[in-house]
């Protein structure tokens, strides 16, 4: 078992989920949070099956993830 940090975003048309710590693009989506999470977990399994564990980043896994907002003058 490998533990991944997964970002789940809520959009107007559904949810998008993606893991941290994998080289390349792995994305899941769904109409609900649970559907997007299940879809990205399935995508991770498929991705590792096809490309192998060498596609996992060599650096230590992400320890924490922070979400914040910041104003930027444009």
N, C-alpha and C positions, 0 to 999 in steps of 0.2 A: 504494500500500500504506500502511496505517495500522497502527501498533503499538499494541496495547491491553494493559493490565495486567488479568489475569483471575484472579479468586479462584475456587478450586475447593475445595469442602467435601465431606468424606466423612461420610455419615450411615449409620445402620444399614440403610437400605433403598436405598442407592445414592449417587450423587454429584450435586452441584448446582454449576453454574458461572455466574458473572456478571462482566461487565466493569466497570471503573471508567472514568469519563469520558464516559458517555452519559446524557443527560437521559431519564428514564423507566425502565421496567423491561425489562431484557433478561436472560433466564435460559435456561440449557441444563441438561439432566439426562441421566443415563445410569446403567447398571449398573456401568460402569467409569470411571476417570479419563479415558481416551481418548475414550469415548463422550460424556461430559459436555462435554469440550473441543470436540469436533467439533460437537456440537449447539449450543453457545453461539456458535461461529464462524459457523455457518449462520444463527442468529438475528440476529447482528449484521449480516450481509449483507442479510438480509430487512428488518430495521428501517431501515437506511440507504436501501435501495431505496424503501421506502414513504414514509418521513418526510424523507429527504434528509440531507445532512451538517450542516444547521443544528441537528440534534439532538445533535451533539457539543458538549461543554461548551466555552465560550469561553476558560476559564482554561487556562493551560499544562497539558500532560498530567501525570499523576501520575508522579513520578520514581522513587520507591521505595515499597514497601508493607512494613509491619512487622506481625508477628503476635506477640502476647504474651498472657500471662495475668496477671490481677490479682485479689486477694481483695477483696471488698467486704462490709462488715458490713451485714446486713439484719435 
